Amino acid sequence: MKQAIPVVGMMCAVCAAHVEKKLSGLQGVDSCAVSLASRTALVDYNPEVVSLDNMKEALQGIGYDLVTEPDRDLEAIERQSYLNLRRRVIVSWILAILCMAISMHYISFGNILTNNILMMIISIINLIYCGRQFYSIAWRQLQHGSANMDTLVALSTAVSFTFSVFNTFWGESFWGSRGMDWHTYYDASVMIITFVLTGRLLEERAKNGTASSIRALMGLQPKTARVLQQGELSEVPLSTIQPEDVLEVRPGEKVPVDGVVTEGTTYIDESMISGEAVPVEKQVGDKVLAGTIVRQGTFRFEAQQVGESTVLAGIIKMVQQAQGSKAPVQRTVDKIALFFVPTVMAIAMLTCVLWLALGGMDKLPQAILSAVSVLVIACPCAMGLATPTALMVGIGKAAEQHILIKDATALEGLCAINAMVFDKTGTLTELIMDNGQLIMDNGQLAMDNGQLIMDNGDGAKPIINYQLSTINYNGEKLKDSAIEAVQQLKHHGIELFMMSGDKEEAAHYWAEKAGIAHYQSKVLPQDKEDLVRKLQGEGKHVAMVGDGINDSQALAAADVSIAMGQGTDVAMEVAQVTLIGNDLRRIPDAIKLSKRTVNMIHQNLFWAFIYNLVCIPLAAGLPYLFGYSWQITPMLASALMAFSSVSVVLNSLRLKIQK
């Protein structure tokens, strides 16, 4: 059983790595992928061996939590958490400004000791109220022999605060007696907390943008429904709707659940599900889908699929799971994240030792400040957010374009495709229908003033305004989007192949009309798989596009499998990418989006690694070795660290506005 479960308490990539490691180690859990950006754990587990309560208990032991209770509203939890964080940020800034004013002598109370004691009191309030979460999480991490970003913040602020307390009461006797200057660094400890909290607040606001596609999909679901009970209509919560209930929907309202029309005629806008812009007429016996909008006509229908069983719920679940999945590159980043914090702590200790070794006790203040700067400036968050934020935006944008991507591997794999195999019938072509009935049964097709007409012996009648060049004696027509999609795919440098069970003449006809040079006729399901594997053997990255059961073998064998949304359930189950509706132009759209997303991931990772590679030596005091008496201070380090995380998220959000 695979399920995306919300996780509470994660603050950095190391947190996500710890949660993933803990859940993966539980008996009965086959696999687990934790996304920091979406705050979810995508867990594949055996419910007969391990329960959600077992997972929850295991995570609570290391300072995190799972939202498994149906009555717990994740959105309300996140909103309250955001409001609490915002409150702490406001208080922290007030305390920081007050502390800085005293430190810079804008406010003075007569003597140094009084000023230092006041700054100490301000720092204590700031550490306990605004920064207590850093210390509580760091303590729980320490109890389990691990460390994360909170550990670095807690350690750096504790060191600077403790050193300042020592100097407040014993600075003059210890340093002054040796003829050395001494200072307190309360402002540094306060500003570190302030900047880190501010960075997290900005990060949370930016992350809300990455999840906007899911909220938009969820917003399609109405909160209530109008149910017919004992001849009377009453409005009830959506959660109470049961199969076989009769519901009424009026113009301008959203269909609450999936069902079948039992009374009335209506026109429904299904564009949010199918991508088709024109409202569809629905009569008695026709199926209606949750989330679609009634444009004209009141009707009643019988509920069939409710709750998690609706098509819309399935789409939301697929997008959530995809956003929680991990691209292959993220696995490497996660391994680095686990060793990142211990490595930074070791570098900070080494920095302190080297300063003392080179300058003796005279350099103790410099050694401590340099170590604190190293602890503060190191940022695993930027690395941890680089991949999942870009994936969340990319997969969400794909969903908005009616492209459902099952996992991050498929999104990453699409950009490498250089060969694509198409099934013909149902994929490139579609059967000609008249009022829902298939035509070409002993009939004759002809053109009359641009109209296609058919004569079954009972007189000629117009069928539909299709060009004769797209009509074949098999009763098919090339999909309207096929030629443009093929041209766009060729523009991307992708070699195209068509597989058809038709005879040679028909297969040649359709391949030529679509603009596909390579084709095979009279093929069986095994032939499609054989072609995919042959192309792979030539070193090509192959995508298979199909819609039927006979395509499932080839879909499973392909590097990326793409199913048409109006195809069979088997094809869509096997496929990694599903196109809702019939528009083949969504395939090149998906490839373009994949390239942009992967490019964004590489940008994010590059800048995240460069940031740490450059800033940590500068914080340690490397410029001093080259004669420059400058380094990154703890306050500047905390500001840079906060900015690095926010910049990665904001960079990923650029995907939303790219065309």
C-alpha positions in Angstrom: 0.0 0.0 0.0 1.4 3.4 -1.0 0.3 6.5 0.8 1.4 10.1 1.0 1.4 11.1 4.7 1.9 14.7 6.0 4.9 15.2 8.3 5.1 17.9 11.0 8.3 19.4 12.4 10.7 19.1 9.5 12.9 22.3 9.1 15.8 21.3 6.8 17.1 18.6 4.5 18.7 16.8 7.3 15.3 16.6 9.1 13.8 15.0 5.9 16.7 12.6 5.8 16.3 11.5 9.4 12.5 11.0 8.9 13.1 8.9 5.8 15.8 6.9 7.5 13.6 6.2 10.5 10.5 5.2 8.5 12.5 3.1 6.1 14.0 1.2 9.0 10.6 0.0 10.3 9.6 -3.6 9.6 6.9 -3.7 7.0 7.9 -0.5 5.2 9.1 -1.4 1.7 10.2 2.1 0.7 9.9 5.7 1.8 10.6 9.0 0.1 10.3 12.2 2.3 10.0 15.6 0.6 10.9 18.7 2.6 9.1 20.9 0.2 5.8 19.2 0.3 6.2 18.1 4.0 5.1 14.6 3.1 6.4 11.1 3.4 5.5 8.8 0.5 5.4 5.4 2.2 5.0 2.0 0.5 4.1 -0.3 3.4 2.3 -3.5 4.4 -0.6 -2.5 6.7 -0.7 -6.1 8.1 2.9 -5.6 9.5 3.2 -2.0 10.3 0.4 0.6 11.0 0.3 4.3 10.7 0.3 4.5 14.5 3.5 2.6 14.6 5.1 5.1 12.2 3.7 8.0 14.2 5.1 6.7 17.4 8.5 6.1 15.8 8.8 9.7 14.5 7.5 11.3 17.7 10.5 9.6 19.4 12.9 11.7 17.4 10.9 15.0 17.5 8.6 14.8 14.5 5.0 13.8 13.9 2.7 12.3 11.3 -0.8 13.6 10.6 -2.7 10.3 10.5 -6.0 11.3 12.2 -8.9 12.0 9.9 -10.1 14.8 12.1 -6.8 16.7 12.1 -6.9 19.4 9.5 -3.4 19.6 8.0 -4.1 23.0 6.5 -5.2 24.3 9.9 -2.1 22.9 11.5 0.1 24.6 8.9 -1.8 27.9 9.2 -1.4 27.9 13.0 2.3 27.0 12.7 2.8 29.9 10.3 1.0 32.3 12.6 3.1 31.2 15.5 6.3 31.6 13.5 5.2 35.0 12.4 4.5 36.1 16.0 8.0 34.9 17.1 9.6 36.7 14.1 7.9 40.0 15.1 9.0 39.7 18.8 12.5 38.6 17.8 12.9 41.7 15.6 11.7 44.0 18.4 14.2 42.4 20.8 17.0 42.4 18.2 16.5 46.2 17.4 16.5 47.0 21.2 19.7 44.9 21.7 21.5 46.4 18.8 20.6 49.9 20.0 22.1 49.2 23.3 25.2 47.5 21.8 25.8 50.5 19.5 25.2 53.0 22.4 22.1 54.6 20.8 20.6 53.6 24.2 22.8 53.7 27.2 22.2 53.3 31.0 25.4 54.8 32.3 27.9 52.0 32.6 29.0 48.9 30.6 27.9 46.4 33.2 24.3 47.7 33.3 24.1 47.7 29.5 25.5 44.2 29.3 23.1 42.9 31.9 20.2 44.4 30.0 21.4 42.9 26.7 21.7 39.5 28.6 18.1 39.7 29.7 17.0 40.6 26.2 18.9 37.7 24.8 17.5 35.3 27.4 13.9 36.3 26.5 14.8 35.9 22.8 16.4 32.5 23.2 13.6 31.1 25.4 10.5 32.5 23.6 11.7 33.0 20.0 14.3 30.3 19.7 13.2 27.6 22.1 12.3 25.3 19.2 15.9 25.2 18.0 17.0 23.9 21.4 14.2 21.4 22.0 14.7 19.8 18.6 18.5 19.9 19.0 18.2 18.1 22.4 16.0 15.4 20.9 18.4 15.0 18.0 21.3 14.7 20.5 19.5 12.0 22.5 19.3 9.9 19.3 22.9 10.6 18.2 22.0 12.8 15.3 22.1 16.5 14.4 20.4 18.9 12.0 20.1 22.5 11.1 18.6 23.3 14.5 21.7 21.8 16.1 23.9 24.3 14.3 21.7 27.3 15.3 21.4 26.1 18.9 25.1 25.5 19.2 26.2 28.7 17.7 23.8 30.9 19.7 24.6 29.0 22.9 28.3 29.5 22.4 28.1 33.2 21.6 25.6 33.8 24.5 27.8 31.8 27.1 30.9 33.6 26.0 29.1 36.9 26.4 27.9 36.0 29.9 31.4 35.1 30.9 32.7 38.5 29.6 29.9 40.4 31.3 30.9 39.3 34.8 34.6 38.2 34.4 35.7 40.0 31.2 37.6 42.8 32.9 39.4 40.5 35.4 40.3 37.8 32.8 41.0 39.8 29.7 41.7 43.3 31.1 44.4 42.0 33.5 46.2 40.7 30.4 46.0 44.0 28.6 43.4 42.7 26.1 40.2 44.2 24.8 37.0 42.3 25.5 33.4 42.5 24.2 30.1 40.8 24.6 28.2 39.3 21.6 24.6 39.2 22.8 23.6 41.1 19.6 25.1 38.3 17.6 23.1 35.6 19.4 19.9 37.6 19.1 20.4 38.4 15.4 21.2 34.8 14.5 17.8 33.7 15.9 16.1 36.7 14.2 17.5 36.1 10.8 17.0 32.3 10.8 13.4 32.7 11.9 12.8 35.4 9.3 14.3 33.1 6.6 12.0 30.3 7.6 9.0 32.7 7.5 9.9 33.8 4.0 10.6 30.2 3.0 7.1 29.1 4.2 5.4 31.9 2.3 7.3 30.9 -0.9 6.6 27.2 -0.4 2.9 28.0 -0.3 3.3 29.1 -3.9 4.9 25.7 -4.9 1.8 23.9 -3.6 -0.8 26.2 -5.3 -1.6 23.6 -8.0 -2.8 21.1 -5.3 -4.8 23.8 -3.6 -6.4 24.7 -6.9 -7.4 21.1 -7.5 -8.7 20.7 -4.0 -10.7 23.9 -4.5 -12.6 22.2 -7.3 -14.4 20.1 -4.6 -17.5 21.7 -3.2 -17.9 21.6 0.6 -21.6 20.7 0.5 -24.1 18.9 -1.7 -27.9 19.1 -2.3 -29.4 15.6 -1.6 -32.9 14.4 -2.3 -34.2 12.7 0.9 -37.8 11.5 1.2 -38.9 13.8 -1.6 -37.2 16.9 0.0 -34.0 18.6 -1.0 -31.5 19.3 1.8 -27.9 20.6 1.9 -25.5 18.3 3.6 -21.7 18.1 4.1 -19.9 16.4 1.2 -18.4 13.8 3.5 -21.9 12.4 4.2 -22.7 11.5 0.6 -23.1 7.8 -0.1 -23.3 5.8 -3.4 -26.8 5.7 -4.8 -27.8 9.0 -3.2 -29.7 11.3 -5.6 -28.3 14.8 -5.8 -29.4 18.0 -7.6 -27.0 20.5 -9.1 -27.9 23.9 -10.5 -26.2 26.3 -13.0 -23.0 27.8 -11.7 -22.5 25.0 -9.1 -19.9 22.3 -9.1 -20.7 18.6 -9.4 -20.0 17.2 -5.9 -19.2 13.6 -6.7 -19.0 11.2 -9.7 -22.3 9.8 -10.9 -24.9 9.2 -13.7 -27.6 11.7 -14.8 -31.1 10.4 -13.9 -33.2 13.5 -14.7 -32.8 16.6 -16.8 -30.4 17.8 -19.5 -27.4 20.0 -18.8 -24.2 21.5 -20.3 -21.1 21.0 -18.1 -17.7 22.6 -18.3 -15.2 19.7 -17.9 -12.1 21.7 -18.9 -10.5 21.4 -15.5 -10.6 17.6 -15.9 -10.4 16.9 -19.7 -9.0 20.2 -21.0 -11.8 20.5 -23.4 -13.0 24.2 -23.5 -16.5 23.7 -24.9 -19.2 22.6 -22.4 -20.4 19.1 -22.9 -24.1 18.2 -23.2 -25.2 15.6 -20.6 -28.4 13.6 -20.8 -30.0 10.8 -18.8 -27.5 8.0 -18.6 -24.4 10.2 -19.1 -21.6 10.2 -16.6 -20.7 13.4 -14.7 -17.5 14.1 -12.7 -16.8 15.8 -9.4 -15.4 19.3 -9.7 -16.9 20.0 -13.1 -19.0 23.2 -13.4 -22.7 23.3 -14.5 -23.1 26.0 -17.2 -26.7 25.5 -18.2 -29.7 23.4 -16.9 -30.6 22.0 -13.5 -30.3 18.2 -13.3 -30.3 15.3 -10.9 -28.0 12.4 -10.8 -27.2 9.2 -8.8 -23.9 9.2 -6.9 -21.6 6.4 -7.8 -18.0 7.2 -6.8 -17.7 9.4 -3.6 -14.9 10.6 -1.4 -11.5 9.2 -2.4 -13.0 7.2 -5.2 -13.8 10.1 -7.6 -11.8 10.9 -10.6 -10.8 14.2 -9.2 -9.7 12.6 -5.9 -7.6 10.2 -7.9 -5.9 13.1 -9.8 -5.2 14.9 -6.5 -3.7 11.8 -5.0 -1.5 11.1 -8.0 -0.2 14.7 -8.1 0.5 14.6 -4.3 2.4 11.3 -4.6 4.3 12.6 -7.6 5.3 15.8 -5.7 6.4 13.7 -2.8 8.5 11.3 -4.9 12.2 11.8 -5.5 14.3 12.3 -8.6 17.4 10.2 -8.8 19.6 13.2 -8.2 17.9 13.9 -4.9 19.1 10.5 -3.5 22.7 11.8 -3.8 21.8 15.1 -2.1 20.1 13.2 0.8 23.3 11.2 1.4 25.3 14.3 1.5 22.8 16.0 3.9 23.2 13.2 6.5 26.9 13.9 6.8 26.7 17.7 6.3 25.9 18.8 9.9 28.6 16.6 11.6 31.1 17.8 9.0 30.3 21.5 9.6 30.6 21.0 13.4 34.0 19.4 12.8 35.1 22.3 10.6 33.9 24.8 13.3 36.0 23.0 15.9 39.0 22.9 13.6 38.6 26.6 12.9 38.7 27.4 16.6 41.7 25.2 17.1 43.7 26.7 14.2 43.0 30.2 15.4 44.3 29.3 18.9 47.3 27.4 17.4 48.3 30.4 15.3 47.6 33.2 17.7 47.4 31.7 21.2 45.0 32.8 23.9 45.0 36.4 22.5 43.0 35.0 19.6 40.4 33.2 21.7 37.6 35.8 21.0 38.4 35.6 17.3 38.5 31.8 17.4 35.1 31.6 19.0 33.5 34.1 16.7 34.9 32.3 13.6 33.6 29.0 14.8 30.2 30.5 15.5 30.2 32.0 12.0 30.9 28.7 10.4 28.1 27.0 12.4 25.6 29.7 11.4 26.5 30.1 7.7 26.4 26.4 6.7 23.1 25.7 5.1 21.9 22.2 4.3 18.4 23.7 3.7 19.4 25.2 0.4 20.6 21.8 -0.8 17.6 20.0 0.5 15.1 22.4 -1.1 16.9 22.6 -4.5 15.3 19.5 -6.0 11.9 19.1 -4.3 10.8 22.7 -4.7 11.5 22.6 -8.5 9.8 19.2 -8.7 6.7 20.4 -6.9 6.3 23.4 -9.2 7.0 21.4 -12.3 4.6 18.5 -11.5 2.0 21.0 -10.3 2.3 23.1 -13.5 2.0 19.8 -15.5 -1.3 19.0 -13.7 -2.6 22.5 -14.6 -1.8 21.7 -18.2 -3.7 18.3 -17.9 -0.6 16.3 -17.8 -0.5 13.8 -14.9 3.1 12.8 -14.0 3.2 9.7 -11.7 6.7 10.3 -10.2 9.7 12.5 -10.3 11.7 9.9 -12.2 9.4 10.3 -15.1 9.6 14.1 -15.1 13.4 13.8 -15.0 13.4 11.1 -17.7 11.3 13.0 -20.2 14.0 15.5 -21.0 16.4 12.7 -22.1 13.9 11.1 -24.6 15.3 10.9 -28.2 13.0 8.2 -29.6 9.2 7.9 -29.3 7.0 5.0 -30.3 3.3 5.7 -31.0 0.4 3.2 -31.1 -1.9 4.2 -34.0 -5.5 3.6 -33.2 -6.8 5.6 -30.2 -3.5 7.5 -30.0 -2.7 9.1 -33.3 -6.2 8.4 -34.8 -9.7 8.2 -33.5 -12.9 6.5 -34.8 -15.5 8.7 -36.5 -18.6 8.9 -34.3 -22.1 10.2 -35.0 -24.1 10.9 -31.9 -22.0 8.4 -30.0 -22.3 5.7 -32.7 -19.5 4.4 -34.8 -20.0 4.9 -38.6 -18.5 3.1 -41.9 -20.7 0.0 -41.5 -21.5 -0.8 -45.2 -21.8 2.9 -45.8 -20.2 5.2 -48.4 -18.4 8.4 -47.7 -18.3 11.4 -50.0 -17.7 15.2 -49.9 -20.5 17.7 -50.6 -19.6 21.4 -50.4 -16.9 20.7 -47.9 -19.2 18.5 -45.7 -18.6 14.8 -45.1 -21.8 12.8 -46.0 -22.6 9.2 -45.7 -25.2 7.0 -47.5 -26.3 3.8 -45.9 -28.9 3.2 -48.5 -31.6 5.3 -46.8 -30.4 8.5 -48.3 -27.4 10.7 -47.9 -26.9 12.8 -44.8 -24.1 15.1 -43.6 -22.0 13.7 -40.8 -19.4 16.2 -39.8 -17.1 18.9 -41.2 -13.8 16.9 -41.4 -11.4 17.3 -44.3 -11.5 14.3 -46.7 -7.7 13.9 -46.5 -8.0 12.9 -42.9 -10.6 10.2 -43.5 -9.7 6.5 -44.2 -11.9 3.6 -45.2 -11.3 2.2 -41.8 -13.6 4.8 -40.3 -10.9 6.7 -38.6 -9.6 10.2 -38.7 -6.3 11.7 -37.6 -6.6 13.5 -34.3 -6.7 17.3 -34.8 -3.5 17.8 -32.7 -1.5 14.9 -34.2 0.3 16.7 -37.0 1.3 19.7 -34.9 2.4 17.4 -32.1 4.6 15.4 -34.5 6.2 18.6 -35.9 7.0 19.8 -32.4 8.5 16.5 -31.3 10.7 16.5 -34.5 11.8 20.0 -33.5 13.0 18.6 -30.2 15.2 16.1 -32.2 13.1 13.0 -31.3 13.0 10.2 -33.8 9.4 9.0 -34.2 7.9 5.5 -34.9 4.4 4.3 -35.4 3.1 0.8 -34.7 -0.2 -0.4 -36.2 -2.1 -3.7 -36.4 -3.4 -2.5 -39.8 -2.4 -3.9 -43.1 0.6 -2.3 -44.9 -1.5 0.1 -47.1 -3.4 1.6 -44.1 -0.4 1.8 -41.9 1.6 3.6 -44.6 -1.3 6.0 -45.2 -1.6 7.1 -41.6 2.2 7.3 -41.0 2.4 9.6 -44.1 -0.5 11.7 -43.0 0.9 12.2 -39.5 4.4 12.9 -40.9 6.1 9.9 -39.2 8.8 8.3 -41.4 9.2 5.0 -39.5 6.3 2.6 -39.1 5.4 -1.1 -38.8 2.2 -2.8 -39.9 0.4 -6.0 -38.7 2.1 -5.7 -35.3 1.2 -7.7 -32.2 1.7 -6.5 -28.6 5.1 -8.3 -28.4 6.2 -6.5 -31.6 5.7 -3.2 -29.8 7.8 -4.2 -26.9 10.5 -5.7 -29.2 10.8 -2.3 -31.0 11.2 -0.5 -27.7 13.9 -2.9 -26.5 15.6 -2.7 -29.9 15.8 1.1 -29.7 17.1 0.9 -26.2 19.7 -1.5 -27.3 20.9 1.1 -29.8 21.5 3.5 -26.8 18.3 5.5 -27.3 16.1 6.8 -24.5 12.6 5.6 -25.5 9.1 6.8 -24.7 6.1 4.7 -25.6 2.7 6.4 -26.2 -0.4 4.2 -26.1 -4.0 3.8 -24.9 -4.9 0.1 -25.0 -4.3 -3.2 -23.2 -2.2 -4.3 -26.2 0.2 -1.4 -25.4 0.9 -2.3 -21.8 3.9 -4.5 -22.5 5.7 -1.8 -24.5 4.6 0.9 -21.9 6.2 -1.2 -19.1 9.4 -1.6 -21.1 9.9 2.0 -22.1 12.1 4.5 -20.3 9.1 6.8 -20.0 5.5 5.5 -20.7 2.7 7.9 -21.7 -1.0 6.9 -21.8 -3.9 8.7 -23.3 -6.4 9.7 -20.6 -9.3 8.3 -22.6 -7.6 4.9 -22.9 -7.9 1.8 -20.8 -7.3 1.6 -17.1 -4.6 -1.0 -17.7 -2.6 1.4 -19.9 -3.0 4.3 -17.4 -2.0 2.1 -14.5 1.2 1.0 -16.2 2.1 4.5 -17.6 4.2 7.0 -15.8 2.6 10.0 -17.6 -1.2 10.3 -18.4 -2.5 12.9 -20.8 -6.1 13.9 -19.8 -8.1 14.3 -23.0 -7.0 13.7 -26.6 -4.6 16.6 -27.2 -1.3 15.1 -28.3 0.4 18.5 -28.1 0.6 17.9 -24.4 3.5 15.5 -25.1 5.9 18.1 -26.4 4.6 20.4 -23.6 5.5 17.8 -21.1 9.0 17.5 -22.6 9.5 21.2 -22.6 8.4 21.4 -18.9 10.7 18.5 -18.0 13.7 20.3 -19.6 12.9 23.5 -17.7 12.4 21.7 -14.4 15.6 19.6 -14.7 17.5 22.8 -15.7 16.1 24.5 -12.6 17.2 21.7 -10.4 20.7 21.9 -11.7 20.7 25.7 -11.1 19.5 25.3 -7.6 22.0 22.6 -6.7 24.9 24.5 -8.3 24.2 27.7 -6.3 23.4 25.7 -3.1 26.8 23.9 -3.3 28.7 27.0 -4.4 27.2 29.0 -1.5 28.5 26.6 1.1 31.8 26.0 -0.7 32.6 29.8 -0.8 31.0 31.0 2.4 32.2 28.5 5.0 35.9 29.3 4.3 35.1 33.1 4.4 33.3 32.6 7.8 36.3 30.6 9.1 38.6 33.6 8.4 40.5 32.4 5.3 41.1 36.0 4.0 43.4 36.6 7.0 45.9 34.1 5.5 46.2 36.5 2.5 46.6 39.6 4.5 43.0 40.8 4.5 41.6 41.5 8.0 38.0 40.7 7.0 35.6 37.8 7.5 31.9 37.0 7.6 30.6 37.9 11.1 27.9 35.7 12.9 25.2 38.3 12.1 26.0 38.5 8.4 26.3 34.7 8.4 22.8 34.3 9.7 21.4 36.7 7.1 23.2 34.9 4.2 22.1 31.5 5.4 18.4 32.7 5.5 18.8 34.3 2.1 20.2 31.1 0.5 17.2 29.0 1.4 14.7 31.6 0.3 16.5 32.2 -3.0 16.3 28.5 -3.9 12.5 28.5 -3.4 12.0 31.7 -5.3 14.1 30.5 -8.2 12.0 27.4 -8.4 8.8 29.5 -8.5 10.1 31.0 -11.8 8.8 27.8 -13.4 5.3 29.0 -12.8 5.6 32.0 -15.0 7.7 30.4 -17.8 5.8 29.6 -21.0 
